[in-house]
Structure formats: structure tokens, C-alpha cells
């Protein structure tokens, strides 16, 4: 595929952010706690500043929402959604499951996603109508349609685990699945888009964590919704991603997960 200027720029920004993050990985750095008690480091801040300067330097009329710097030009036609270091808790502990997430929204639709995992030397990307790609190879979701044949990966399911109804609904899925794992963060979405696993379920996500991944899964032929069955937008209540037929089967098994206290609160970042 020939990348658009938007995609070229996002790939460049992700690559340079990844280089910045790796300079700090396994080194000494201070860890601060944000008001929501999540950690932030100099790597988060430097990576986001770099991404922001590249994207807005190329497209100054675009809006930007970043994990660390917040929202600017929220009424712009195009708007970048960025988590420079998704998985900071893993990064701090020397665990390699962290990534850089860059998505582009046109109006209310997510149209581009880049997900770069620097330790894995792995980059997935997609653009509306152009398919999904992983390190230069086009990828597709699996053809699995039955839960009995599916490998299901769980992400953050804290609110599901705390609620009897939610836990019971999740149990209905896991009891039927062929295999259950918990790869988490960006990684299980890369595996899903490449057809190596078959479903991802999370109850507690931030739109900045999954916006790019939603585009990648969609362009790989999958379905990515929240746990209410709605397309991913600025407000998101959990995540369910799978090939089309399997998505419907899992969603049906998860019926009852419609209360915010079960499937997680919407994103708090002020999007």
C-alpha cells in the first residue's frame, strides 16, 4: 500500500517516540503519580511532546488529545488521539508490554491507527479502506465463528470481577471457549488482527488506549465495539473485538453488561 501523508507522519512520529522511550527503558528515572494515581515518567512526557510537535508541525490545523497534555482544538475536522506510552506500569517495572498508540479521527470516525511496540520491534498500522499491516505484511483476523473453537484473551476486567452479574456473564463465555489467556495491552489486539487469537474482552479501557487498535482490527476484517455493542468513539464502555460471526456470539453471551458499574466508567480524560 502507498501510505497517505497522514499515515506517513503518524508512522514517523511513532518510530521516533519509540526511540525516545527505549533510551529510558531499564535506566534510572523518577516515577510520579498523576491525580488518578496512575504513574507517569519523563519518557511519557518526552514522547508525547515529540509526537505532538511532529503531527501538529505537519498538520497545524488538526486537533490533538494526548494522555499527558490533554485536549486542544477539540472542534477541528481532524483530531489526533495519542497515548505516547500505553502501559507505563509495565514500563516502570521493566516488563516489555508497552507501546505507542496514535489514532486519527475525522469527524466522529476513527480513520487511522498506528500501534508501535518498541521492545518487540513490532509496528501495526491501518488506514480506512486500506487493510491492516504488521511490519509490512498485510494481516487478517481468523475465520473462527464458534466460541468452542476460539482463543479468548482478557485485558483489564476489574469492574467485571467486582460485580456478580458481570463475572457470571464473563464466565459463560470462558466456559465455552477453547482456550483463555490474558495477553493484555496492545499485544492481544496485534495477535487478534493477525489471526493468531480470536477475541479480546476488556471492561476498563481508555479511548486513547484502543483507538488505534480499533482501526487496525476493523481493517483486518474484525469487529471492534464496546461492551454495549456500540462502535468505538470518544466515550467507550469496555471493549469486545473478534471476527464478525464470533463477535456476535460473544456479545449475545455477555448480555446483561449494560450498566456502567459493571462494564466500567467512560473515559475520564475530558474528551
Residue pairs with C-beta under 8 A, 6 or more apart in sequence:
1 127
1 130
1 131
1 133
3 11
3 127
4 112
4 127
5 58
6 59
6 78
6 104
6 112
6 127
7 112
7 114
7 125
7 127
9 54
9 55
9 58
9 59
10 55
10 102
10 104
10 112
10 114
10 125
11 114
11 123
11 125
12 54
13 50
13 51
13 54
13 55
13 102
13 114
14 51
14 100
14 102
14 114
14 115
14 116
14 123
15 116
15 123
16 50
16 51
16 54
17 47
17 48
17 50
17 51
17 84
17 100
17 116
18 100
18 116
18 118
19 118
20 43
20 46
20 47
20 50
21 43
21 47
21 84
21 85
21 91
21 98
21 100
21 118
22 118
22 119
23 43
24 41
24 42
24 43
25 43
25 91
25 94
25 118
25 119
26 94
29 41
29 42
29 43
30 41
30 42
31 39
31 40
31 41
31 92
32 39
32 40
32 41
33 39
33 40
34 40
36 268
38 88
38 89
39 88
39 89
39 92
40 68
40 88
41 85
41 88
41 91
41 92
43 85
43 91
44 67
44 68
44 84
44 85
44 88
45 68
47 84
47 85
47 100
48 66
48 67
48 68
48 69
48 82
48 84
49 69
50 84
51 66
51 82
51 84
51 100
51 102
52 64
52 66
52 69
52 82
55 62
55 64
55 80
55 82
55 102
56 62
56 64
59 78
61 73
61 76
61 77
61 78
62 73
62 76
62 77
62 78
62 79
62 80
63 71
63 72
63 73
63 74
63 75
63 76
63 78
63 79
63 80
64 71
64 72
64 73
64 79
64 80
64 82
65 71
65 72
65 74
65 79
65 80
65 81
65 82
65 208
65 269
65 271
66 82
66 83
66 84
66 208
67 82
67 83
67 84
67 85
67 86
67 206
67 208
67 269
68 84
70 269
70 270
71 269
71 270
71 271
73 79
74 271
77 106
77 107
78 104
78 105
78 106
79 104
79 105
80 102
80 103
80 104
80 105
81 101
81 102
81 103
81 104
81 105
81 110
81 207
81 208
81 211
81 212
82 101
82 102
82 103
82 208
83 100
83 101
83 206
83 208
83 209
84 100
85 91
85 98
85 99
85 100
86 98
86 99
86 100
86 101
86 185
86 186
86 208
86 209
87 97
87 98
87 99
87 185
87 186
88 98
90 96
90 97
90 98
90 185
91 98
96 117
96 119
96 120
97 117
97 184
97 185
97 186
97 187
98 117
98 118
98 119
98 185
98 186
99 115
99 116
99 117
99 118
99 185
99 186
100 114
100 115
100 116
100 118
101 113
101 114
101 115
101 186
101 208
101 209
101 210
101 211
101 212
101 213
102 113
102 114
102 115
102 212
103 110
103 112
103 113
103 114
103 211
103 212
103 214
103 215
104 110
104 111
104 112
104 113
105 111
105 211
105 234
108 233
108 234
109 128
110 211
110 214
110 215
110 232
111 127
111 128
111 215
112 125
112 126
112 127
112 128
112 212
112 215
113 124
113 125
113 126
113 211
113 212
113 213
113 214
113 215
113 216
114 123
114 124
114 125
114 212
115 123
115 124
115 125
115 186
115 189
115 190
115 212
115 213
115 216
116 122
116 123
116 124
117 123
117 186
117 187
117 190
120 187
121 135
122 134
122 135
122 190
123 134
123 135
124 132
124 133
124 134
124 135
124 139
124 189
124 190
124 193
124 213
124 216
125 132
125 133
125 216
126 132
126 133
126 215
126 216
126 218
126 219
126 220
127 215
127 219
128 215
128 219
129 219
130 219
131 138
131 219
131 220
132 138
132 139
132 140
132 193
132 216
132 217
132 218
132 219
132 220
133 139
134 190
134 193
134 194
139 193
139 194
139 195
139 220
140 193
140 194
140 195
140 220
140 221
141 192
141 193
141 195
141 198
141 217
141 220
141 221
141 222
141 242
141 243
142 195
142 196
142 197
142 198
142 243
143 195
143 243
144 150
144 198
144 243
144 246
145 243
145 245
145 246
145 249
146 246
146 249
147 173
147 176
147 177
147 178
147 246
147 249
147 250
147 253
148 176
148 177
148 178
149 178
149 198
150 177
150 178
150 179
150 198
150 199
150 242
150 246
151 177
151 178
151 179
151 180
151 181
151 197
151 198
151 199
152 173
152 174
152 177
152 179
152 180
152 181
152 197
152 198
152 199
152 200
152 201
152 250
153 180
153 181
153 182
153 183
153 184
153 188
153 191
153 192
153 197
153 199
153 200
153 201
154 170
154 180
154 181
154 182
154 184
154 200
154 201
154 202
155 182
155 184
155 185
155 188
155 200
155 201
155 202
155 204
155 205
155 239
156 184
156 202
156 203
156 204
156 205
157 170
157 201
157 202
157 203
157 204
158 203
158 204
158 264
159 166
159 203
159 204
159 261
159 262
159 263
159 264
160 166
160 167
160 169
160 170
160 203
160 257
160 262
160 263
161 167
163 261
163 262
165 256
165 257
165 262
166 203
166 256
166 257
166 262
166 263
169 253
169 254
169 255
169 256
169 257
170 201
170 254
172 253
172 254
173 201
173 250
173 253
173 254
174 180
176 253
177 199
181 188
181 197
183 191
183 197
185 209
186 213
188 197
188 200
189 200
189 210
189 213
189 216
189 217
189 241
190 216
191 197
192 198
192 199
192 200
192 217
192 220
192 222
192 241
192 242
193 213
193 216
193 217
193 220
193 222
194 220
195 220
198 242
198 243
198 246
199 240
199 241
199 242
199 246
199 247
199 250
200 239
200 240
200 241
200 242
201 227
201 238
201 239
201 240
201 250
201 254
202 210
202 238
202 239
203 227
203 238
203 257
203 262
203 263
203 264
204 238
204 264
205 236
205 238
205 239
205 264
206 236
206 267
206 268
206 269
207 232
207 233
207 234
207 235
207 236
207 267
207 269
207 271
208 267
208 269
210 224
210 232
210 236
210 239
211 232
213 224
213 241
214 224
214 232
214 239
214 241
217 223
217 224
217 241
218 224
221 243
221 244
222 241
222 242
222 243
222 244
222 247
223 241
223 242
223 243
223 244
223 247
224 231
224 232
224 239
224 240
224 241
225 231
225 232
225 239
225 240
225 241
225 247
225 251
226 232
226 236
226 237
226 238
226 239
226 240
226 263
227 237
227 238
227 239
227 240
227 254
227 257
227 258
227 263
228 237
228 238
228 257
228 258
228 263
229 240
229 251
230 237
232 239
234 267
234 271
235 266
235 267
235 271
236 266
236 267
237 260
237 263
237 264
237 265
237 266
238 257
238 263
238 264
240 247
240 250
240 251
240 254
241 247
242 250
256 262
257 263
260 266
